[in-house]
Amino acid sequence: MSGLFITIEGIECVGKSTNAKFISDLLNKKNIKTHMTREPGGTSLGEKIRQTLLYEKDDTISPMGELLLLFAAREKHINEVIKPNLKEGKWVICDRFADASFAYQGFGRGLGFEQVNQIKKIIQGSFDPDLTFLLDAPIDVISKRRKLNPNDRFESQDKLFFEKVREGYLELADIFKERMIIVDATKPIEQVQSNIQTHILEFIKKKI
């Protein structure tokens, strides 16, 4: 039996990495093997592209350039990491996936939904996550959690950029409501994880 693909989305500082590990640990306790990965990243090429996108000093990468680099990394990630692990029966948990490209490049950078979707169809076809958790929190709440890294090309963006990204994520959650679950990331971590656990256990019952 093939594994299932779970993604975790959201803007900076909402707890994606922490909750990705929580999901992996929860599934492992249910005797479900998992593979954790991230985007950009997951392969040697993906990690190099990650460094370029986040820390390129001269800031000459255009919004379309960002998008194409991300999907180049994603194509390799899907075919060399995600699909092989799914084929082995593992559940893959990914910190960000294509929804992030819609939110950041489509909405944040202003490329629009359709341009991103056209490239997505070329690279992914009909391949999508089985379940996505969107960890959501207002920008003002996030900005108080920690000082953003001024050397990170995305974290150093202004408040308006992140408002657009958040708006994009919420619009995606409405478009893809059959697989996307919004989780209130302003709550204490125990409540956030209790919410996630409830949905994961329901998901397991449906799929196994």
N, C-alpha and C positions, 0 to 999 in steps of 0.2 A: 504493500500500500504506500502510495506517495505521501510525503509530508505536506504540511500546510504552511502558508506564508503569512506572517504577521509583521506589520510595520507600525512604527511609532513616530508620530509627526508632532510638530509644534515649533514655535519660535525659540530663541535662545533662553536658557535658564528655566525651563519648565519641568525638568527632570526626566528627559527622554532616556538617557543612559542608565540612570538608576532604575527606572521602571522596565527597561528592556531586560536587565538582569533579573529583576523580580519575576517577570513573566517566564524567563528561561528556567529559573529555579522552581517556580510553581509547576511547570510542565514536567521537569525532571522528577519531581516528587510523584507525579502521576505516571512515571515510567515512560515518558515520552522524550526521546532524544532530541536535542536542539543544536542549532548552530547560530551563534550570534555574529552579526556583521553590521556594517554602517555605510552610509553614503554622505559625501563622497568618500570612497575608500573601499575596503574589502578585498582589493587586489593590489599588487605592487604598483601598477599603473594608476589605479584609483587613488592610492595614497599620495603619489606624486602630483596628480591633478588636484587633490585636496590642498596640498601645500601651495601650489600655484594660485588657486582660487582664493584661498584665505589670506595669504601673506605676500602676494606680488606687490612690490613696493611702488612701482611706477604707475599702478592703477590704470593701465592702458587696455585692460580686457573689457570689451564691450558687453552689453547685456546678451546679445546673440552669441558672442564668443563664449561667455559663461555657460550658456545653455548647451551649446555644442560640445564643450569640454565635458560637462556633466553627463550628457547622454553617451559620449564616447566611453567614458568610464563605466557607465551603467550597462552598456552592451556587453562589455567584458565581464562585469560583475554577475550579470544574469546568467550568462552562458558557462562561466568557469567556476562560479561559487554557488549561486542561489539554486539554479536548476539541478546541478549534480547532487547537492545535499537533499533537495526535495525528493529526487529519484531514489536516494538511499533510505527514504522514509523519515528523515529528520524534519522537524519543524524549524523553519528559518525565521529568526527574529531580527529585523533590520531597523536600525536607528536612521530614519528618513529613507525615502524612496522617491518615486516620480512625483508624488503629491507636492514635495518640496520644490520641485522645478516649476510647477504651476504657481505655487504661492510666492516664491522668491523672484523668479525671472518673469513669470507671467503677470503677476500682480505687483510685486514690489518694484521690479525694473520696468514694468509697463509694456512688456511684449504682447500681452494678451493671451487669453485661454486658447484660442484657435491655433496660433503659431506653435505654442508648446505642444498642443495635442497632435498636430501634424507630425512633428518629429517623434513624439512618443509612439505613434502608430507604426512608424518606420522601424524603430528600434525594438519595441516590445510586442507589436501586434496586439493580441488580446490578453497578454500576460499582465495580470494585476494581483495585488495582495488579496488573500482570502478575508483578512480582517485588519482594520487599521484603527489604532487609538490616536485621537487628536487631543493632546494635552493643551488645554486652552487657559490663558490668563491675560487680563488687561495689561497693556504695555507699562502703565504706571506701576503696577505691582511687580512686574519683572525687573524694571529698572532699579528697584529698591533691594533686590535680592543679592546682587553683587555688581561691582564695577566692571563694565564691559571692557574687553581688551582693545585698546586703541590701535594695535597692530593688525587686528583681524579686519579684513575688508568688509565683512558683513556686520560684525558686532559694533563697528565704528560708525555705522549708518545712523541717520537721525531718526527721531521718534516717528515722523510721518512715514518713513520707509517701513518700519515695523508695523505701523497701523495698517498699511496696505497689505503687508504679508499676512497679518492676522485676519483681516477681512477676506483675503483670498482663501485662507484655510477654512474659514467658516462657510464660505460659498461652496467650496469643494465638498464639505461635509453634507451640505444640502443636496448637491448633485449626486454624490455617491453614498447616499444614506444607507444603502443596503449593506455596505461593508465598513463605513466609518462611524466610530463611536466617539462622541465628545466627552472628555473627562475634565472636570473643573480642577485645574492645577493650582488654584489658590487655596485649596483645602489642605489641612495637615497631611503629611505623607501617608499616615495610617489610613485615612479616609480615602485618599487617592488610590492606594493599593487595594483596599477593600472593594472599591468600585470596579477596578480592573479585574480583580479575582472573580467577582460575581459574573462578569461578562465572559471571562475565559472559561469558567466552569460550564456555563450555558453553551458556549461554543463547542467545547469538548463533547458534551452530550449529543449535540446535533451531528457532529462529524465522525464520532467513533461508535 
